[in-house]
């Protein structure tokens, strides 16, 4: 048995060896794919063309130049795109030109908790003001009780008169902040 087939990368023909995968590897889960810097939209377009299920959260920002200003859409998590796939299909993602690797531990891609992606998708589709935030793990944990982000858990952050919930994706050590009404949150 060659080293390639032992770790499940495939054979000479490029087909994966069925014995190298566990039953869990055939189940679709969310994974974080690390991309070349500022290539997230390009990777999303390539995944769209190939029929790969992905999620690329974007936010709007105003950039200023000497002669003008322009509103641009940027990746909420720079250099990351989330992909929903079975681990047995990872070569379809890794063969995309701008994908560097799947995020994981000890050389094995690690799945993201479904609840984190569901909360992030809910916040992104609810036309809420999402913006990048420094990674936060410690603080007062709260849960959003109602509204488009019901069920979201995060760390409470107060900024002047407003309350924000910071959602952290632990696997990639990135966070995002979203404004919420004080009446919609409850401590955990």
Backbone bond lengths (Angstrom), bond angles and torsions (degrees), N, CA, C in turn:
res aa  C-N    CA-C-N  psi(-1)  N-CA   C-N-CA  omega(-1)  CA-C   N-CA-C  phi
1 X - - - 1.460 - - 1.527 108.22 -
2 X 1.310 117.27 132.60 1.451 121.15 -178.52 1.515 110.70 -82.23
3 X 1.329 115.95 164.95 1.463 120.63 179.13 1.516 110.99 -63.25
4 X 1.346 117.45 -34.71 1.460 119.91 -179.93 1.517 112.00 -64.17
5 X 1.311 117.80 -44.25 1.457 118.56 -177.80 1.521 111.60 -74.01
6 X 1.342 118.27 -23.48 1.453 120.55 177.75 1.515 111.62 -67.12
7 X 1.325 118.23 -35.76 1.453 119.85 -179.20 1.520 112.27 -96.64
8 X 1.299 117.63 4.77 1.462 120.58 172.65 1.509 115.32 81.78
9 X 1.327 118.28 21.21 1.462 119.05 -179.86 1.518 111.93 -82.83
10 X 1.308 117.92 -23.18 1.453 118.50 176.58 1.513 112.31 133.51
11 X 1.300 114.29 -171.51 1.458 121.53 179.94 1.517 108.33 -116.99
12 X 1.325 116.43 -173.31 1.461 120.02 179.75 1.519 112.35 -58.19
13 X 1.321 116.63 -35.01 1.462 119.45 -178.28 1.515 112.65 -76.54
14 X 1.352 117.29 -9.76 1.458 120.59 179.48 1.517 112.51 93.68
15 X 1.331 118.55 -6.91 1.450 121.18 178.88 1.519 109.31 -81.38
16 X 1.324 116.39 141.15 1.451 120.64 179.91 1.521 109.87 -73.40
17 X 1.330 115.98 146.15 1.454 119.80 178.16 1.522 108.74 -83.20
18 X 1.345 118.71 122.61 1.455 121.74 -176.12 1.514 113.45 -59.60
19 X 1.318 119.34 -32.77 1.459 121.47 -177.02 1.528 112.04 -70.58
20 X 1.326 118.73 -19.19 1.452 121.90 -176.57 1.523 112.71 -79.88
21 X 1.331 118.43 -11.78 1.452 121.53 -176.49 1.518 111.36 -105.94
22 X 1.322 115.92 140.81 1.456 120.69 175.12 1.528 108.50 -88.56
23 X 1.330 118.25 166.52 1.472 119.80 177.57 1.534 113.03 -58.85
24 X 1.339 117.16 -32.06 1.468 120.05 177.75 1.518 112.38 -65.05
25 X 1.334 117.44 -29.07 1.456 121.39 -179.43 1.523 112.43 -69.91
26 X 1.314 117.81 -16.99 1.464 121.58 -179.83 1.530 112.33 -90.79
27 X 1.323 116.35 -5.14 1.459 121.63 179.80 1.533 109.68 -89.73
28 X 1.326 116.97 133.57 1.467 120.34 -179.47 1.524 110.77 -73.03
29 X 1.329 114.36 131.29 1.464 122.12 178.19 1.519 108.50 -141.84
30 X 1.319 115.42 169.62 1.463 121.09 177.30 1.519 109.64 -90.00
31 X 1.330 115.10 134.13 1.459 122.53 177.37 1.526 107.95 -130.10
32 X 1.327 116.27 155.59 1.461 121.59 175.81 1.522 108.22 -99.98
33 X 1.322 116.14 125.14 1.460 121.35 176.22 1.522 108.12 -103.16
34 X 1.319 116.35 128.65 1.458 122.17 178.26 1.525 108.06 -90.15
35 X 1.333 116.33 129.78 1.457 121.59 -176.02 1.527 111.27 -114.98
36 X 1.305 115.07 169.01 1.457 120.75 171.07 1.528 106.86 -63.54
37 X 1.318 117.22 146.62 1.461 122.00 -177.20 1.531 111.77 -52.83
38 X 1.320 115.64 132.53 1.470 125.26 177.64 1.531 113.61 60.82
39 X 1.315 118.12 27.42 1.460 122.45 177.07 1.531 111.92 -112.19
40 X 1.332 117.69 13.16 1.468 121.10 -175.52 1.527 111.80 -60.73
41 X 1.310 117.75 -44.87 1.470 120.83 -179.07 1.525 111.50 -67.60
42 X 1.308 116.88 -35.94 1.464 121.89 177.23 1.524 109.85 -64.05
43 X 1.322 117.64 -44.52 1.461 121.95 178.26 1.529 109.80 -64.53
44 X 1.333 116.88 -40.66 1.473 120.41 178.48 1.529 110.49 -61.08
45 X 1.324 117.02 -41.19 1.465 120.96 179.00 1.536 110.47 -64.57
46 X 1.331 116.73 -41.50 1.462 120.87 178.67 1.523 111.25 -65.25
47 X 1.330 116.83 -39.29 1.468 120.42 177.97 1.527 110.82 -66.50
48 X 1.314 115.97 -38.94 1.472 120.86 177.22 1.526 110.13 -59.86
49 X 1.332 116.70 -45.40 1.459 121.60 -179.35 1.527 112.29 -63.80
50 X 1.324 117.05 -31.49 1.469 121.78 -177.44 1.532 113.35 -94.92
51 X 1.326 116.52 1.20 1.461 120.49 178.19 1.521 114.03 72.63
52 X 1.324 117.66 28.97 1.461 122.61 178.72 1.522 108.08 -92.90
53 X 1.336 117.00 131.13 1.469 122.49 -179.74 1.532 108.95 -75.03
54 X 1.340 116.68 121.77 1.458 121.05 -177.55 1.521 110.06 -139.75
55 X 1.321 115.63 169.17 1.465 122.39 174.90 1.511 107.95 -142.90
56 X 1.319 116.26 120.43 1.463 122.56 178.38 1.526 108.24 -123.44
57 X 1.340 117.61 97.14 1.463 119.36 178.47 1.527 110.62 -72.93
58 X 1.322 115.58 132.95 1.463 122.14 -179.38 1.522 109.79 -120.37
59 X 1.328 116.20 158.35 1.458 121.71 171.92 1.520 108.02 -137.78
60 X 1.323 114.94 160.02 1.470 120.04 -178.75 1.518 109.91 -100.86
61 X 1.315 114.41 139.48 1.453 121.41 179.85 1.523 108.25 -141.47
62 X 1.311 116.18 149.91 1.469 120.49 177.46 1.524 108.01 -100.15
63 X 1.322 115.52 123.36 1.462 121.60 177.57 1.521 108.82 -106.59
64 X 1.304 114.83 137.24 1.460 121.71 -179.07 1.517 110.42 -107.29
65 X 1.311 115.65 134.32 1.447 123.17 170.75 1.520 107.15 -119.30
66 X 1.320 117.99 175.90 1.458 121.14 -178.86 1.528 112.08 -57.28
67 X 1.328 115.63 -43.99 1.458 119.60 -171.99 1.528 114.91 -103.02
68 X 1.315 118.52 -6.82 1.467 119.51 -176.44 1.517 111.21 -163.26
69 X 1.319 112.93 170.10 1.454 119.49 171.11 1.515 107.47 -129.66
70 X 1.323 115.02 151.42 1.456 118.75 -175.61 1.523 109.43 -146.88
71 X 1.329 115.55 141.79 1.451 120.47 175.77 1.528 107.96 -87.65
72 X 1.333 116.63 126.03 1.454 121.48 -177.98 1.529 109.58 -124.09
73 X 1.328 115.24 153.57 1.457 120.92 174.71 1.515 108.22 -100.99
74 X 1.321 115.76 125.20 1.454 121.89 -178.64 1.524 110.15 -120.73
75 X 1.311 116.49 157.89 1.460 121.08 177.16 1.525 109.06 -68.81
76 X 1.321 115.76 132.42 1.455 121.05 179.33 1.530 111.08 -64.83
77 X 1.318 116.09 -34.21 1.465 122.10 175.81 1.526 107.09 -119.14
78 X 1.343 117.62 93.52 1.466 120.16 -176.35 1.527 112.50 -53.94
79 X 1.318 115.73 134.37 1.466 125.68 178.55 1.521 114.69 71.84
80 X 1.344 118.53 13.06 1.462 121.04 178.17 1.524 110.72 -128.33
81 X 1.323 115.16 142.70 1.453 122.33 172.22 1.532 105.43 -138.14
82 X 1.317 117.19 141.76 1.455 121.54 -178.06 1.523 109.10 -97.08
83 X 1.322 115.99 134.94 1.460 121.22 -176.87 1.522 109.08 -127.73
84 X 1.343 115.55 135.45 1.463 122.62 179.40 1.519 107.37 -103.22
85 X 1.333 115.22 112.68 1.458 119.02 -175.04 1.524 109.68 -160.63
86 X 1.314 114.34 165.44 1.461 120.68 168.78 1.518 106.61 -84.00
87 X 1.302 116.34 145.30 1.457 120.04 -178.37 1.525 111.82 -61.38
88 X 1.329 116.29 -24.32 1.464 120.39 177.86 1.531 111.78 -66.66
89 X 1.339 117.68 -19.60 1.465 122.62 -179.33 1.523 113.10 -99.08
90 X 1.322 117.90 13.59 1.465 119.78 -173.10 1.522 113.94 -63.60
91 X 1.320 118.38 -25.79 1.466 119.85 179.52 1.521 111.98 -64.13
92 X 1.340 117.50 -31.93 1.468 120.23 177.22 1.526 110.46 -59.68
93 X 1.319 117.05 -33.69 1.468 121.74 179.73 1.523 110.37 -83.51
94 X 1.324 116.92 -46.10 1.465 120.74 -176.36 1.523 113.26 -66.42
95 X 1.333 118.32 -20.34 1.457 121.44 179.07 1.530 112.47 -82.24
96 X 1.325 118.17 -7.94 1.465 120.00 176.28 1.525 108.63 -67.84
97 X 1.328 117.99 135.47 1.465 121.38 -172.44 1.528 116.01 -55.31
98 X 1.301 119.99 -35.50 1.468 120.97 -174.51 1.520 113.97 -98.26
99 X 1.318 118.77 1.93 1.465 121.51 177.75 1.521 108.32 -86.90
100 X 1.335 116.03 126.45 1.455 121.22 -178.89 1.528 110.52 -87.36
101 X 1.350 116.31 -52.77 1.461 120.49 179.77 1.525 109.72 -166.83
102 X 1.312 115.46 168.87 1.458 121.81 172.02 1.524 106.99 -93.38
103 X 1.315 116.99 137.17 1.460 121.81 -177.08 1.523 109.45 -72.61
104 X 1.319 116.12 133.90 1.449 119.81 -179.91 1.515 112.20 -170.09
105 X 1.329 114.61 -164.78 1.447 121.92 -179.36 1.526 109.41 -128.08
106 X 1.324 116.01 143.04 1.464 122.28 178.12 1.529 112.65 51.78
107 X 1.305 117.00 38.23 1.453 121.52 177.47 1.518 115.00 76.67
108 X 1.327 118.32 6.79 1.466 122.02 -179.43 1.527 108.77 -117.84
109 X 1.339 118.43 125.57 1.466 120.56 178.49 1.529 111.36 -57.03
110 X 1.331 115.97 137.41 1.464 121.60 -179.38 1.530 109.25 -105.99
111 X 1.332 117.51 129.86 1.464 119.73 178.78 1.525 111.40 -72.93
112 X 1.317 115.46 148.44 1.462 121.53 175.28 1.527 109.09 -86.58
113 X 1.324 117.80 148.30 1.464 118.91 175.11 1.534 110.22 -62.14
114 X 1.308 115.70 132.09 1.472 121.50 -179.48 1.523 111.13 -56.04
115 X 1.347 117.02 -36.71 1.467 121.52 -177.46 1.530 111.79 -62.27
116 X 1.333 118.02 -35.68 1.464 120.47 179.74 1.526 110.92 -67.00
117 X 1.322 117.24 -42.00 1.461 120.61 -179.65 1.524 110.38 -69.97
118 X 1.331 117.44 -40.51 1.468 120.94 178.48 1.526 110.11 -61.00
119 X 1.337 116.98 -44.89 1.468 120.62 179.19 1.523 111.16 -64.17
120 X 1.301 116.53 -41.74 1.468 120.87 -179.83 1.524 111.10 -66.43
121 X 1.326 116.98 -41.99 1.471 120.20 177.93 1.523 110.90 -65.05
122 X 1.325 116.91 -39.63 1.462 120.55 178.04 1.512 111.70 -62.42
123 X 1.317 116.71 -42.87 1.462 121.02 178.79 1.527 111.02 -66.17
124 X 1.322 116.95 -40.82 1.462 120.99 -178.52 1.527 111.67 -69.27
125 X 1.329 117.65 -36.65 1.467 120.04 -178.20 1.518 112.39 -83.43
126 X 1.320 118.00 -12.09 1.461 121.18 -178.57 1.510 113.98 -86.98
127 X 1.322 118.45 14.12 1.463 123.51 -179.37 1.530 111.95 52.43
128 X 1.318 116.01 38.48 1.456 121.21 177.32 1.519 109.42 -92.44
129 X 1.302 115.40 158.71 1.463 121.13 -179.02 1.529 109.34 -82.19
130 X 1.322 116.33 95.00 1.458 122.10 177.13 1.514 108.53 -95.61
131 X 1.315 116.33 141.86 1.452 119.76 174.73 1.522 109.80 -151.29
132 X 1.338 116.38 151.45 1.460 119.15 179.87 1.526 110.70 -61.05
133 X 1.311 115.97 151.41 1.455 121.78 -179.51 1.525 107.60 -144.72
134 X 1.325 118.09 146.73 1.474 118.28 176.12 1.529 110.35 -56.89
135 X 1.315 115.99 146.47 1.460 121.84 -176.89 1.526 110.73 -58.82
136 X 1.335 115.80 127.06 1.462 122.56 -178.94 1.517 108.82 -127.57
137 X 1.298 116.55 129.97 1.458 120.56 177.01 1.520 110.49 -122.62
138 X 1.321 117.90 -28.11 1.456 122.23 -176.59 1.521 109.49 -105.87
139 X 1.328 116.25 137.16 1.455 122.26 177.80 1.510 110.20 155.35
140 X 1.303 115.88 -173.74 1.462 122.10 -178.93 1.520 109.29 -76.92
141 X 1.328 116.72 112.86 1.464 122.56 -178.66 1.521 109.39 -77.89
142 X 1.337 115.88 134.97 1.463 122.09 178.77 1.527 109.82 -136.05
143 X 1.330 114.79 163.44 1.463 121.77 175.68 1.524 107.28 -127.36
144 X 1.324 116.06 136.75 1.463 121.35 177.02 1.526 107.49 -80.58
145 X 1.346 116.94 124.61 1.464 121.84 -175.07 1.518 113.99 -87.36
146 X 1.337 117.73 -31.35 1.462 119.96 -175.85 1.523 110.15 -145.94
147 X 1.317 114.46 173.92 1.458 119.92 -179.65 1.516 111.82 92.34
148 X 1.329 117.23 -173.21 1.469 120.62 -176.98 1.526 113.20 -66.55
149 X 1.325 117.57 -16.30 1.455 120.25 -178.96 1.528 112.44 -108.33
150 X 1.312 117.83 22.25 1.463 121.15 -178.79 1.520 110.57 -53.88
151 X 1.324 115.60 132.54 1.456 121.35 179.99 1.514 113.77 95.54
152 X 1.332 118.06 -15.16 1.455 121.83 179.64 1.521 110.13 -64.18
153 X 1.313 116.34 134.62 1.456 121.95 175.62 1.512 108.90 -116.17
154 X 1.316 115.33 139.78 1.450 119.17 179.41 1.507 111.11 -168.02
155 X 1.315 116.46 -164.06 1.454 123.44 -179.79 1.519 108.09 -105.52
156 X 1.345 115.85 132.34 1.467 121.34 -179.41 1.523 109.62 -78.02
157 X 1.315 115.16 135.29 1.452 122.47 178.72 1.518 107.09 -134.98
158 X 1.301 117.01 129.04 1.472 120.47 178.02 1.521 108.77 -105.83
159 X 1.323 114.54 134.72 1.463 120.89 178.83 1.518 106.67 -134.49
160 X 1.316 115.71 104.35 1.460 123.65 -174.78 1.519 109.56 56.77
161 X 1.314 118.96 -118.71 1.462 122.66 -177.17 1.526 112.48 -90.34
162 X 1.289 117.85 -4.14 1.463 120.92 -172.79 1.522 112.12 -106.07
163 X 1.323 115.27 154.60 1.461 121.54 174.97 1.518 108.42 -111.74
164 X 1.306 115.47 140.62 1.455 121.45 177.32 1.512 108.58 -129.30
165 X 1.316 114.48 145.99 1.453 120.22 172.28 1.525 106.15 -108.72
166 X 1.320 115.61 128.78 1.453 121.27 -179.90 1.521 107.95 -101.37
167 X 1.332 115.75 117.12 1.458 122.70 178.15 1.517 107.52 -96.49
168 X 1.328 116.44 123.68 1.463 121.16 -179.31 1.518 110.28 -109.63
169 X 1.324 115.45 132.89 1.461 122.02 172.96 1.530 104.89 -98.28
170 X 1.331 116.07 101.06 1.456 121.28 -171.49 1.524 113.14 -62.91
171 X 1.318 118.24 -37.03 1.458 121.06 -176.45 1.529 112.16 -60.35
172 X 1.330 117.31 -40.01 1.467 120.16 -179.12 1.530 112.20 -101.93
173 X 1.327 116.17 0.70 1.462 123.32 178.87 1.526 112.36 52.45
174 X 1.330 115.34 50.67 1.464 122.79 177.17 1.523 108.28 -129.98
175 X 1.323 116.04 154.26 1.459 121.01 179.77 1.511 110.65 -133.29
176 X 1.322 114.35 159.63 1.451 122.07 176.72 1.528 107.38 -137.69
177 X 1.330 116.71 141.31 1.460 121.55 -179.71 1.519 109.38 -109.91
178 X 1.337 115.43 142.31 1.455 121.38 177.49 1.523 108.37 -138.08
179 X 1.333 115.95 136.66 1.453 120.38 179.59 1.514 110.88 -76.71
180 X 1.326 116.06 137.53 1.452 121.97 178.20 1.515 110.11 -135.73
181 X 1.319 116.32 158.04 1.453 121.97 175.27 1.522 108.22 -78.27
182 X 1.322 117.06 136.34 1.454 122.43 -177.94 1.536 111.70 -56.19
183 X 1.321 118.38 -32.12 1.459 122.19 -178.44 1.530 112.61 -71.85
184 X 1.348 117.78 -16.40 1.458 121.53 -177.13 1.519 113.72 -89.32
185 X 1.339 118.43 -6.05 1.454 119.34 -175.81 1.521 112.21 -112.05
186 X 1.328 115.26 153.52 1.464 122.31 178.16 1.523 108.11 -140.19
187 X 1.332 117.57 142.03 1.468 119.49 178.14 1.519 111.44 -66.30
188 X 1.304 115.56 151.68 1.474 120.54 178.40 1.517 108.04 -94.42
